[in-house]
Amino acid sequence: MAVAKPEANVQELIDKLNAAYEAVHVSYEDNFWATKMDLKGNSSDALASTKTAYENFLGKCRVSYARTPWSNLLDMNTPGGTYGSCRHFLAWALPGDPANLATVRAALAAAKEDGSSLSPEQRHVLGIMERTFGCYILEDPKSRNTMALGYTDPATSEFVKASSVQLRNSLRVSDDEATRKACYEGMRSIGPFVASQFLEIVKERNKLARLLGFEDFYDYKLREEEADYREAVAAGPAIRPGQDAELGMTVRLVHGDEVIADSGVDGGLAAACAKFKAWVDATFLAGAAEGAKTA
């Protein structure tokens, strides 16, 4: 779809994309860990649907814009306090083609073209968004294969497009045996399609390795990794015994909602780990030790 020139409120775009990402990401993470840890009420169906929603946002979600009075769209005051009088671009998530990347780039290009001022933080955030969406979207049509992946719906006999992840999820959680079988057949169709292309890739990689003096690509990668390993051993450990690790981040060790240790507050990672170990000993091990003595 053609993306409108985002010449209005860039911060509005950033806030809405952040909020949309947070919503799908948190929902997926909650369901992932609930299923992984077998928490009460966990649902494989919920995990599958939230994972699909998360992936759709990164690679298939469309952010649309309408230069429309807020009063026609939302029951809220516009920035500046004049209800319904300002015109802004409103972003919202719709299932469709991947235009988030194009939209973010358009915002950066428009700011550069018309000389509008972006704060350093806004420019930085838009740059991160551009890189993130770019990791999940193949922009060149030639880089995509021509395989129509999906399954034939046994109820309607219609072909349903689905990614390999969606096929696997349906294969795991669908209650209908015929649908599970159809998804299985869809997964099976991948092998024959990629086999011939994969063999050509293997041949080209082996050819490259031989030009470099190796027996084949496996020999090339093995020696390369062995060289990296030998260099790492020769250099010695990056963190010496007793030396605190500088991770460039704050590490918080928590129990539920309670923060037990914080490397930013407690004087570094080593101090935070020591504090957390002391808490574990006092909370869980002291009672066990007393019980053993009594016995």
C-alpha positions in Angstrom: 0.0 0.0 0.0 1.1 3.6 -0.5 2.2 5.1 2.8 1.1 8.7 3.4 3.8 11.2 4.1 4.1 11.4 7.9 4.4 15.1 8.1 2.5 15.4 11.4 3.3 14.2 14.9 6.2 11.8 14.8 6.0 11.2 18.5 2.5 9.9 18.0 3.9 7.3 15.6 6.6 6.3 18.0 4.2 6.0 21.0 1.7 3.9 19.1 4.3 1.5 17.6 5.8 1.1 21.1 2.5 0.5 22.6 1.5 -2.0 19.9 4.8 -3.9 20.2 4.6 -4.0 24.0 1.1 -5.4 23.9 1.9 -8.3 21.5 5.3 -9.0 23.1 4.1 -9.1 26.7 1.1 -11.3 25.7 3.3 -13.8 24.0 5.9 -13.8 26.8 3.2 -14.4 29.4 1.8 -17.3 27.5 5.2 -18.7 26.6 6.4 -18.9 30.2 3.0 -20.0 31.5 3.2 -23.0 29.1 6.9 -23.6 29.6 6.5 -23.8 33.4 3.1 -25.5 33.2 1.4 -22.8 35.3 -2.3 -23.3 36.2 -4.6 -22.1 33.4 -1.9 -22.2 30.6 -3.2 -22.7 27.1 -1.3 -24.0 24.0 -4.0 -22.3 21.9 -3.3 -19.0 23.6 0.5 -19.5 23.1 0.0 -20.3 19.4 -2.3 -17.3 18.8 -0.1 -14.8 20.7 3.0 -16.0 18.9 1.3 -15.5 15.5 0.2 -12.0 16.6 3.7 -11.1 17.7 5.3 -12.4 14.4 2.6 -10.7 12.4 3.3 -7.3 14.0 7.0 -7.6 13.2 6.7 -8.9 9.7 3.1 -8.6 8.4 1.5 -5.8 10.3 0.5 -2.6 8.5 0.5 0.8 10.1 -2.0 3.0 8.4 -2.3 6.8 8.5 -5.3 9.1 8.0 -5.0 12.8 8.0 -8.3 13.1 9.7 -9.8 15.2 12.6 -9.4 13.4 15.9 -13.1 14.0 16.6 -13.9 11.6 13.7 -11.8 8.9 15.1 -11.3 9.1 18.9 -13.3 10.5 21.7 -10.4 12.4 23.2 -8.8 15.8 23.3 -6.2 16.5 20.7 -2.7 17.7 21.6 -2.9 21.4 22.4 -6.2 21.1 24.1 -8.6 22.0 21.2 -11.0 19.1 20.8 -11.3 17.9 17.3 -9.7 20.9 15.7 -6.2 19.5 14.8 -5.3 17.1 12.1 -2.8 14.4 12.8 -1.8 11.1 11.4 -3.3 8.3 13.4 -1.5 5.0 13.4 -3.3 1.7 14.0 -2.5 -1.9 13.4 -4.2 -3.8 10.7 -3.5 -7.2 9.3 -1.9 -6.8 5.8 1.2 -6.1 4.0 4.4 -5.1 5.9 4.4 -1.3 5.7 5.8 -0.5 9.2 9.3 -0.4 7.8 8.3 1.9 4.9 6.4 4.1 7.3 9.3 4.6 9.7 11.6 5.3 6.8 9.1 7.8 5.4 9.0 9.6 8.8 12.8 9.8 8.8 12.9 11.0 5.1 10.2 13.5 5.6 12.0 15.0 8.6 15.1 15.3 6.6 13.3 16.7 3.5 11.3 19.5 5.1 13.9 20.3 7.8 11.5 19.6 10.7 13.3 19.0 13.9 13.5 15.6 15.4 15.0 15.3 18.9 18.1 13.1 19.1 16.0 10.6 21.0 13.3 10.5 18.4 15.9 10.0 15.6 17.5 7.2 17.6 14.2 5.4 18.3 13.1 5.6 14.7 16.5 4.2 13.7 16.1 1.3 16.0 12.6 0.7 14.6 13.9 0.7 11.1 16.6 -1.9 11.9 14.2 -4.0 13.9 11.5 -4.2 11.1 14.2 -4.6 8.5 15.3 -7.9 10.3 11.9 -9.4 9.8 11.0 -8.2 6.3 12.4 -9.3 3.0 11.9 -6.3 0.8 13.3 -7.6 -2.5 10.6 -9.9 -4.1 13.4 -11.9 -5.7 14.6 -12.9 -2.2 11.4 -14.7 -1.5 10.7 -18.1 -2.8 7.7 -18.9 -4.9 6.3 -21.6 -2.7 2.6 -21.2 -1.8 2.9 -22.6 1.7 -0.2 -23.5 3.6 -2.9 -26.2 3.8 -6.2 -27.2 2.2 -9.0 -26.6 4.6 -10.9 -30.0 4.9 -14.2 -28.2 5.6 -14.2 -25.8 2.6 -11.6 -27.4 0.3 -10.0 -23.9 0.1 -6.3 -23.3 0.3 -5.3 -21.4 3.4 -1.9 -19.6 3.3 0.1 -20.2 6.5 3.7 -20.0 7.5 5.7 -23.0 8.8 5.2 -21.7 12.4 1.4 -21.4 11.9 1.3 -24.9 10.4 3.3 -26.3 13.4 1.1 -24.6 15.9 -2.1 -25.8 14.2 -0.6 -29.3 14.0 -0.1 -29.2 17.8 -3.3 -27.5 19.0 -6.1 -28.1 16.5 -8.9 -30.3 17.8 -9.8 -31.4 14.3 -7.9 -34.4 13.1 -8.5 -33.6 9.4 -7.1 -30.1 9.9 -4.0 -31.5 11.7 -3.5 -33.9 8.8 -3.8 -31.1 6.3 -1.2 -29.0 8.2 1.1 -32.0 8.3 0.8 -32.4 4.6 1.6 -28.7 4.2 4.7 -29.1 6.3 5.8 -32.1 4.3 5.6 -30.1 1.1 8.5 -27.9 2.2 11.2 -30.7 1.8 10.8 -31.5 -1.8 10.5 -27.8 -2.7 13.8 -26.7 -1.1 15.8 -29.9 -1.7 17.1 -29.1 -5.2 17.8 -25.5 -4.3 19.6 -26.5 -1.1 21.8 -28.9 -2.9 22.9 -26.1 -5.3 23.7 -23.9 -2.3 25.9 -26.8 -0.8 27.7 -27.1 -4.1 28.4 -23.4 -4.3 29.7 -23.3 -0.7 32.0 -26.3 -1.3 33.3 -24.6 -4.4 34.1 -21.4 -2.5 35.9 -23.4 0.2 38.0 -25.3 -2.3 39.0 -22.0 -3.9 40.3 -21.0 -0.5 42.3 -24.2 -0.2 40.0 -26.3 2.0 38.6 -29.7 1.3 35.0 -28.5 1.5 32.8 -26.0 3.3 32.6 -28.1 6.5 36.4 -28.3 6.6 36.6 -24.5 6.1 34.2 -23.8 9.0 35.7 -26.4 11.3 39.2 -24.9 10.9 37.9 -21.4 11.3 36.1 -22.2 14.5 39.1 -24.1 15.8 41.3 -21.1 15.1 38.8 -18.8 17.0 38.9 -21.3 19.9 42.7 -21.4 20.0 42.8 -17.6 20.0 40.3 -17.4 22.8 42.2 -19.9 24.9 45.5 -18.0 24.3 43.9 -14.8 25.3 42.7 -16.2 28.6 39.4 -15.6 30.4 37.8 -12.2 29.8 36.9 -12.1 33.4 39.5 -13.0 36.0 38.6 -14.8 39.2 37.4 -12.2 41.7 37.0 -9.6 39.0 33.5 -8.0 38.6 31.9 -8.4 35.2 31.1 -5.3 33.2 28.0 -6.1 31.2 27.0 -2.6 30.3 23.6 -3.2 31.8 21.8 -3.4 35.1 21.0 -6.9 36.4 18.1 -7.3 38.8 17.5 -10.6 40.6 13.9 -10.9 41.7 11.5 -13.2 43.5 8.0 -12.6 42.2 7.6 -8.8 42.3 10.3 -8.4 45.0 13.7 -7.1 43.9 16.2 -9.1 45.9 19.4 -7.7 44.4 20.3 -5.0 41.9 23.7 -4.6 40.3 23.2 -0.9 39.8 22.4 -0.4 43.5 24.5 -3.1 45.2 27.8 -2.2 43.7 28.1 -4.5 40.6 27.2 -7.9 39.4 29.4 -9.8 41.8 27.9 -8.0 44.8 24.4 -8.5 43.5 25.0 -12.2 43.1 26.5 -12.5 46.5 23.4 -10.7 48.0 21.1 -13.0 46.1 23.0 -16.1 47.2 22.7 -14.9 50.8 19.0 -14.4 50.4 18.5 -17.9 48.9 20.5 -19.4 51.8 18.5 -17.6 54.4 15.1 -18.1 52.8 15.3 -21.7 51.6 18.4 -23.5 53.0 18.4 -22.3 56.6 15.1 -24.0 57.3 16.2 -27.2 55.6 19.4 -27.3 57.6 17.5 -26.8 60.9 15.1 -29.6 59.9 18.1 -31.9 59.2 19.5 -31.2 62.6 16.2 -31.9 64.4 15.9 -35.2 62.5 
